[in-house]
Amino acid sequence: MTVLTESVRLETEGDVALIVIDNPPVNALSWHVRQGLNDGFSQAIENGAKAIVVICDGRTFIAGADISELGGKPKGPGLGKTQSSMEDSIVPVIAAIHGTALGGGLEVALCAHYRVALDSAKFGLPEVNLGLLPGAGGTQRLPRLTGIPKALEMMTSGRHIGTDEALECGLVDEVTSGDLADLRTAAVAFANRAIDESMPLARVRDRNDKVEQSRGDTELFANFRKSIARKTRNFLAPEYNIQCLEAAANLPFEEGIEVEAKLFLEVMTGPQSAAQRYQFFAQRAANKIPDVPRDTPKVNIESCGVLGAGTMGGGIAMNFANVGIPVTIVERSQEALDKGLAVVLKNYERSASRGSIPPEAVAERMGLITGSTDKADFATCDIVIEAVFEDMDLKQSIFRELDEICKTGAILASNTSALNLNEIAAVTSRPESVIGLHFFSPANVMKLLEIVRGDKTSDTTIATSMALAKRINKIAALVGVCRGFVGNRMLARRGAEAEKMILEGATPAQVDRVLFEFGFPMGPFAMSDMAGLDIGWNEKTSSSSNIRDLLCESGRRGQKNGRGYYTYDAETRASTPDPEVEQIIKDFAAAKGIEQREVSDQEVLERCLYPMINEGAKILEEGMAIRGSDVDVIWVNGYGWPAYHGGPMYWADTVGLDELLGKIKGYANTLDGAHWQPSALLERLASEGGQLQTFTN
């Protein structure tokens, strides 16, 4: 054995040299890995090896680039040089893949002459999720193995594929089962076979048959663009990935590489990728709780209870069943329970029909969900999550019951989106075991989990909840107790200004359009229509005191009955601004003595977003969020803030805190509302040249 660098060593088995990478935790392509690979190919050939296997120790093959090196001063050989050493080797090179081969890791594997993988391996080029495209020839090599259609889907979604799919599309040459030792054995056997049979040095870059199938096929690319247009709206990286694949289909390899290099530089140095890379690190940082020691003991969660089988409760239950955790779901009546479980079944069947899960997973996951109408069945659960109506008296009553029923050590969680968790915890004998787990609807789809710690919530309860979030594939952020917590507290400020502006002369369609063009999936009025205007509205107590009251009183319920702020097509649900609603708003404004005027798009944007940022700064000032970046994680993953704008705190820094503060003070002089009073933290950071995104409590 020869040690080449701190993370790479060279071993031999007969005529086969093995270059072994050991760069924990994920064997990222750090400079010393690239250096070790480069040196390993040269030394192996000098030593007389007749074939070379590239393999990794630990839990995975090369998982990707070392993100921390992006944008920094280059060190060691570039990835291109390492790839050339591999691709131009005078002896066969076999990549032995386990775990994940993602991004730069797959780009390295594509430069091997052959690829052998464990049957549990995953493959992908997920750079698009960082606002990037594969910058080491991946856009040109991948389609030469998989064909253009498959490469389009993989590269614009960043989706990981398994070995069955990889074998079928030609990405790997052989699959084996077992563990890392079995993979090593299989890869060495493949290498010896390559030697004995004089297998060709099959360079991926030289294979053109699959890309030629799409040469000149403009319709293929046009149709694909249409198919992803809604999902990738305003994102630059998916389009640049498509342009690279057009080059792969229509140009020689070297010219395609030039297109890739040009486009990669554009996105790498552009604002979108900077924001998306920031969000990547922000999500990692959100998992770190400074005042909760890393070695804090955790509750072993092997069973879960969910109270409420409605839309939210059913979705929450699915998260646990999806990862193999048995769930007991309790409703007040058998009818409500049956209805809720039927919705869960329908959701799973829809996923199976789309290919998101295998058909057999439907029965498996439903088998993990047990329905009941008796809360006593929560007695053995390790965690119970309440998902009932937002009413403090109701929730306190429930938690008194759960406190009596649940075993010692069980965590009692509330899905409240705004209520005071301390008041809920106070009615139990175990406030240290009470925590808020605020799932977002639909809970089986939305990635964010806002975890709310009360004044008496223990470190064990916090640590368990953070670990559980990761286990059920959620992105978690820890927040403190305040009205609306972080997300809804900030959202309320946006809603208040949106409602004021339509009285002053903006239309609901204008407000929604401005926010949609900024990058939100929809604006506040379209969102209200989708949720239902009558949620929380009571016909008996309605007093015509606001626009929503007036709309509900006139029979408008939103999308559910085709009439809300907009009118909706019965089949397509396409929305159309409604002149009748605009007249209702004008009449109400006149009755209130509010003179209407023209409101500019810029004013709409500022009055919707600036109060949110000011409120976010107040949240940080009060210690209700640990970091400015945690606020951004919440808004990107729970409220549709466009990832290419980083999050409200990040975006505020790009606008400039001085400029933003000046605007807020200006609005404070002309508009009512405490939300226009500048945050002391915002004023301090603006004067010091600080940043909201990097602020930490």
N, C-alpha and C positions, 0 to 999 in steps of 0.2 A: 504493500500500500504506500502511496506517495501523497503527502499533503500538498495541495497546490495553492490554496488560499485558506483563509479562516473558515470558509463555508463549502469548499469543494476538495474532493480527494480522488485519486486515481487508483483503481484496483484492477486485477486481472483474473480471468478464469480461462486458462488455456490460451487459445488464439483470440479471445474476446477481451477487450478492455472495457471497464465500466467507469464512467465518470459519474461520481455520486455527489449530489448536492444536499447539503444539510444546513439550511438557513432558516431556523425557526422564526415565527410560528408557521409561516405558509410558503417558505422557500421563494420569497419574492426575488425579482431579478435585480438585486442590489449590485453595485459596481464590482464587488469582490466575487459575486456569482458569475458575472459576465467574464471577468478576468480569469476565473478558474476554468470556465468552459473553454475559453480561447486557448489557454495554456494546455488544457487536457487533451484537446484534439491533436495539437502539435506533438506533445510528448508521447501520446499513445501510438501515433504513426511512427515516430522515431524509434519506439521500443519494438516495432514489428507487429503490432496488432493487425489482425485481418478483418476485424469488425469492431464497432464501438457501440455500446449501449449507454444512453443517458438516462439516469434514474435518480429518484429523490428519496431521502430518508423522511421520516415523520409521517404526518397524516395526509400529505398531498404532494402531487407533482408541482411544478412551478405555477403558483396561483395567479401570477400577473406581475406587472411592473411594480417597482418600489415607488409608490405614489409620493412619498416624502422627497424624492429626488426631482420630481417634476418642477420645472421652472428654476431649479438651482444650478450651480456651476457644475458642468460635466466633470465626471471623474471616472477613470478607467476606460476600457474600450467601449465604444458604442454597441448597441444591440446588433446593428447591421453587420459589424465586423465579426461578431460572434456567430451570427447566422451564416455568414459566408464561409467561415471555417467549418461549419457543420455541413452545409449544402455542397461545398466543393471538395469535401473529403474524398480521398482516393480509395477509401474502404467504406463498406456499407455502415450507415449510422441508423440505429434503431432507438426511437424514443419510447421508454417504458412508463406508462401513465397510470397513476392512481389518484384518487381524490378528485381534484379539479385541475384542468388545464385551461386557464382563462386569460384573455388579453395577451400580454407578452408571453405568457407560458404557452398558449396555443400557437402563437407566432413562432416560438422556438421549435415546438413539435412539428410544425409545418415545414421546417427546414431539414428535418430528418428524412432519410430515404424511405423509412417504414415506421409505422406506429403500432405498438402492442399495448393493450389497456386491460385493466381489471374491469370486470363487468359492473362495478359500482361507480366507475369514473364519470365525470361530467366535463363537458366541453363548451366553450363559448368565447365570443368577442364582445364583452359588455362595455367597451369604452364609450359607447353612445350615452350611457348613463352618467358619465362624467363630462358630457358635452364634447367628446373627442371622437376620433375614428382611429382604427388600428394604424399605427404609424411605422410599422416595421415590415411592410409587405403583406400584412394579413389580408388587406382588401383585394389583393391580386392573387394570393395563393389559395385562400379558402375556396373561392368559387371554382378554381381549377380541379378541386377534389369533389366538391358538393354540387356543382352547377350553380348558375346564377339565381334561380328562384329560391333555393334553400338559403344561400348566402344572404340574399336580400332580407329574408325573414329573420335570420339569426342576428345580423349586424344592426338592423334598425330597431330591434327589440332588446338586444342584449341577452336574450334567453339562453339558458344553459340546456344542452341536450345530453341524453344518456347514451350509453354504448350501443344499444340496439339501433337507435337512430343514427349514431355516428357510423356504425358498420354498414347500415343500409345505404347511406349517402356517400360512402367511400372515404370518410374522414379517417378511419382507422383500418388496419389490415388484419388484425387478429385480436380476439377477446379471450381472456382467461378468467377463471374464478379463483377465489381464495383470498390470501392476504398478500402483504408486500413481498414476503419471501417467495410465494408462489409466482408473483409477477416477475421477480428477478429470474427465477428458474425458466419461466416461459420466454422472457426476452432473450436470455442467453441461448436458449434452444433455437429461437428464431434466427439469432445472429449466426449460429453455427450452420443452420440450414442455408442461410444466405451465402456463407462461405463455400459450403459443399456444392451448392447448385449454381454458383457463380451468378447469383441474382443481380440484376442491373442496378446501377446507382440512380434510382428513380427520383430525379429532382422534380418537385411539384411545379416549379416555375416553368418547366418545359412541357407540361401537360396542357393541351389546348382543346381537346375534344369536347369537354363539357361546356367551356365558355363559348366555343364556336356555335353551339346550339342556340345561343341567344344573340348572336351577332346581328346587328341591324334590326333587332326586334323592338322598335320604339313603343309598340303597344304594350308589351310586357311591363316596361318601366312606367309608362303612363298609368296603366291600371293599378300597379302597385302603389304609386304615389297617392292615387285616389283612395285606396283601401286603408291607408294609414293617416290620411290628412287630418282627421279629427283628433286622433290621439297625439299626433306630433306637431300640432299647430304651434307656430312661432319658434319651434326648436330648429336650430341650424344643423346640428350634427347628423340627424337622420338623413336630411337631404344631401349632405356632403358624402355620407356613406353610399348613398344611391349613385351619386356621380362617380365615385371611385369604382363601383361595380359596372357602371356603363363603360368606363375606361377598360376594365378587365375584359368585357365582352367584345369591345371594338378595337382595342389597341394592342400592340405587342407588349410583352411583360415590362420591359424597361421603360416604355412610354407611360404605361399605367402606373409604375412606381413614381414617376415624375409628377403625375396628377395627384397621387396620394400624398406625396411630400408637400406639394403646394397647399393643398386643402388642409392637411394636418396642421401646418404652421398657422394658417388663418384661424382655425378653431382653438388651437393651443394658446394663442396670444390674444384671443377675443374675450369679451366680457361674459359670454354665456358659460364657457367652460370654467372660467374662474369662479363663477357663482356656484356651479354644480359641484366643483371640487371642494369648495368651501362647505357646501351642504353635506358632502360625504364625510368630511372630518367632524362636522358639527354633530352628526348622528353618532359617531364613535364617542365623542366627548360626552354626549348626554348620558351614556351608560356609567359614567364615573361620578360617584357621589362623595364629595370630599370628606364629609363628616361621618360616613359609614365605612368602617374598616373593611378591607377586602376579605379578611378571614372571618367576617361575621357569620355565625351559623345560620342555616336556612331551614325552613320547614320543607319536608319532603312531600311534594305535591303529587299524589298518585290518584286522586279522585277530586272531582269538582261538583259543586251544586250551583244551579242557576235558578233564581226565583223569577218567574215570568217567562212565558213562552211566546211572547209577542215578537215583533220584528227584531227588536234589540236583543231580547233574551235568547231567541233561537239562533241569531247570528253569533252571539257570545258562545253558546254551547258548541257551535260548529268549530270554532277555533280550537277548542280542547279535543274534540273528537278527531279533528284533522291530524293531530299529532299523537293519537293513541291514548289520550287520557279519558277514562270513563266519566260520563256526565249524568247527573240526576237533575232533571228539569221539572219544576213544580209549578202548577197553575191552580187557580181557584176552582175551576170546574173541568170536568172531563171534556166538555165541548170545546172550551178554549184551548185545552191541552192538545186535543186531536187536531184542531185547526193549526196550531203552532207547529206541531210535528210534521203535518202535511206540507207546510211551507218549507221546512228544513229539507224534507225528502225531495221536494220539487227543485230546490236549489242544487242539491247534489246531482239529481238527474240531469239538470241543465248543464252542469259542469262536465258530466260524463259525455253528454251528447256533443259538447264542443271539443272534447279531447283533453280537457284540463286535468281530469283524473281518469284512471282506468275504470271500466264499467263495474268491476268487482268491488271497487272502493265504496260504491254507494251503500251496499249492504253492510260492508265492514264498518263504516262510520256510523250508519244508523244503528247498528248493533251496539255501539258504545254509548248511545243516548237512551236513558231510561226515563220514561214519563211517570209523573205521579201527581196526585192532588193533596198529598199529605207532607207538610213541612218536616215532620218527624223523620222522613227518609233522608234528611240532611245530616243525621246524627253521626255518620261515619265519614263524612266528606272532609278533606283536608283544607278546602277553601270553598266558601259559599259567596256567590256574587248576586246581589239584589239588583234587579232591572225592572223596577215598577215606576208608576207615574211620579213626576216631580212634585211631591207634596211632603213637607217636613213631618207632619203628624203621622202620615202613613209610614214613612220610612222609619221613624223612631219606634212605632209600634212593631214593625217587622224586626228591627234589630233587637228589641227586647225579647221577642220570641226566639230569634236565632241564638241569642246569648244563652237561653235556657236549653236549647236543643243541641247545639253543636258541641263537639268534644273539646276538651282542653287542648290548646295549642292550634286549633283551627283558625284560619284567617277569615275575618268577616269583611267583605268588600262591598262598597256601594258604587253603582254606575252613575251616580248623580253627576249632572253636567254643570251645576251651579250652586247647590245648597251647601250649607256650612257643615263640613264633615265633623268638626268638633262637637257640634250639637247632636249629631247622630251617634258618635262614639260615646258621648256622656251618659246615654241611657243603658249602656252595657257595663258589665263588671270587668271587661277586658279591653279598655280603650287602646291599649298597646297593640292589640291584634286587629284593629279597625283601620282600613285604608280605602281610599277612593281609587277605583279603576274605571276611568272614563273612556269607554269605547266609543268609536264614532260610527255612524250609520252609513251604509250597512256594515255591521260589525264583522261579518265574515270576509269583507273585502278591504275596508279601510285599514291602512297600516298603523295609524297612530294610536297609542295608548297613553293618555294623560294620567299619570299616577299621582294621587294627591295624598300627601302625608299630613296627618293631624298633629296637634301639639303633643299628643302622647303616643303617637305611632312609634313602635320600637324599630331599632336597626334591623332586627331579624325580619320583621314584617316588610320593611322597605327592601332589604336585600333579596328576600324571597320573591317579591313582586317584580322587581327589576329582572331577575333571572327568569321568572316565569314568562314575562313579556317576550323575551328573546326566544324562549322555548316554543311559544305559540306564534312565532314569526311576526311579532309586532315591533314597531319602533317606539321606544318608551322615552318619556321625559318626566322628571319628577318636579312637582310644583307644590306650592303651599296653599293654605286655605284662605280664599277671598272670594267675593261674589263673582261667579263665572270663571274662577281660576284664571288661566292665562288666555286661552283661545277665545272663549265666549265673552270674557270681559273686554277684550280688544274688539271683538266683532260687534258688540253693542254700540261702541263709539261710531263705527262705520255706519251702522243701521240708523242711528239717530240723525246723523248728518244727511244721509240719503233721503230720509223722510222729510227733513226740513227743506232740502233743495227742490223736491217736486212741488212743494207749496210755493216756493220762490220763483218757479218758472221752468226748471228742468223737467223733462218728462221721465217716467220710469224707463222707457226705452233708451233714452240718452244715457242715464246713469248706468244701466246694465251694459250698454255698448262700450262705454269708456272703460269699465272694469274688465269686460271681455277682451277688448283690444290690448289691455295691459297684460293679460294672460290668465285671468281667472276663468274657470270653466263656465261660470255664469255670474250675473250680478245679483244684488240683494232682492230685487222684485221678482225676477225669474225664479230665484231660490225659494221665495215665499210661496209662489204659485205651486212649485213642485212639492213642497212639504205639505201644503194645504193651508189656506188662509184661516180656516176655522180652528186650527190647533190652538187650544187655550182660550178660544173665544166662546162666550156664553150668550146665547140669544136672549135669555131672560134679563141679563144685567147689561146688555149692550146699550151704550148711551150716545152713539153717533159722535163720539168725542175725537175720533181720528179717522184716517182714510181707511184703515183696515176694517173698523166697525162699519163704515158706510158700505164698503164692498160686500162684506158678509151679510149685512142687512138686505142688500139688493140681490141676494142669492148667489153671490160669486164665492166659489170655494177654491178656485185655482185649477190646476190640471185635472183634478178628479172629476169635475163636472164641465170642463171645457171653457170656464169663464173665471178669470181672476183679474190681475193687473192687465193680462193679455187675454185674447181669445185663442182657442186651440183647435186645430183640425182633429176631428174625431179619430182618424186613422193614423196619421203621421205624428200627431201632437206638435206639429209646427206651430209656432206662436206668431201672432199678429198684434201690433199695438192697437188698442181699442179707443177710438175717439170718445166713446161714452165715459170711459174711466178718466180720460184727460179732462173732460168737462166736469165730472164729479170733483176732481181735484181743484180745478179753477174756482168752482162755486164755493167749495169749502174754504179756500184761501181768501176769497173775497169776503165771506162771512166773518172770517177771523181778522179782517183788516190787513191782510198781507198782500202787498203790491207785487205782482209778478213782473219778471224781467227776463232778459236773455242771460242764461248761465253758460259760461264757456266750458268746453271739455276739460281744459286745464284746471279750472276751479273745481269741477266735479272730481277729478283725480285727487287733487290736493285735499279737498274737504272729506273725501272718503278715507284716504290713506294716512294723512298727517296726524289726525287724532288717534288712530291706531298706534302709530309709532310713539306718540307722546304717552299714551297709556302703557305701552310696552316698557318705556323708560321708567314710568312710575312703578310698574310691577317689579322691575329690577331693583329700584330704589328701596322698595319695601321688603326685598328678599323673598318674594313669592316665586321667583325663578332663580336658578343657580347662576346661569350664564345668559348673555345676550344670544348666543348661538342656540341655546335651548328654546328660546322663544321662536327662533327661525325654524327649528326642527318641527315644532308644533304647527306652525302656520303652513309650511310646505306640505307636510304629510297629513294634516287633518282638515285644512280649510282651502286647499287649492291654490295657495300662493304659488306662482310659477317658479319652478326650480331654477330657471335661468335668470331670475332676479334674486336668488339666494335666500330670501326671507325678508320680513319688514325691517329688522335691525340692520341686516347687511345692506339692503337697498337704501336705507336712510344714510348710511355712511357714504354710499356712492353718490347720493344727491349732494351731500355735504351738510354736516350738522349745523354749521353757521347759517347757511341758507334756509334750512328747514326750520330752525328756531326763529329766524326772522319772520318767516311766513306764519308760523303758529302765533307769534305775538301780534302780528297784523290782524289775523282772524279773531284773536282774543279781544281786540279793540272794537270789533264790529259785530261779533256774533255772541250769543248767549251760550252758556254751558261750561261747567267746570272742566270738561275735557279739553278746553282750549287754554287752560292755565298751564304754562310750561312746567314740565318736570324739573325739579332741582338737579337731578342727575344729568338730564339733557343739557341744561345750562352749563353745568360744570364741565362736561365732556366737550361741549362746543368751545368753551373758553380755553381748555387745556389742549385742544387738538386730539382728544381721545376718540374712541370708537365704541359704539353700542355693541357691535358684533363680538368684540373681545372682552367686554366687561364681565367680570366674575365676582360673585359675592363670596 
